[in-house]
Each structure stands twice: as structure tokens, then as C-alpha cells.
């Protein structure tokens, strides 16, 4: 398990931490949410990730509509997709 502290994300240590995360055989990496947000992702990766989430939401909407489920659930899913 790798536990990253605030000091691990300062200056050049951030690159070292990201390299350790990427190349290590960790069972878990623990990092604060605010520190995690400071690690940048490539625009291509971010776009692909968002498209996958949107696809999953669209599949859930279809499943809910086909099951004649509550319209409230469908509306919530549509709101998630919009956000």
C-alpha cells in the first residue's frame, strides 16, 4: 500500500509520486481527494472517461425505461448525464 502525503505533491515530488504509482505493484494507493485533483490527466483520457460514463448512464436509462420503472429514476439519470 502506498500512502501519499501533502508533501508528496509539492514541486518535482509530484512527478516522482505519479511515477511510483504507475510503475509500482500496489494493492492500494491512498491519497486525499484534494491532492488527487492536483494530478492532471491528459485531455484525451478525460474525454474518453467522460464518454464511458455517459454511455453507462444511457444504458441505465434504457434499462429503466424497458422495465417500466419510476419516471423519477429516469429523470435523475438524465440529470446526471447533463452534468
Secondary structure, DSSP 8 states (H G I E B T S, - for coil): -EE--GGGGSTTHHHHHHHHHHHS--S-EE--HHHHHTS---HHHHHHHHHHHHHHHHHHHHHHHHTT--HHHHHHHHHHHH-
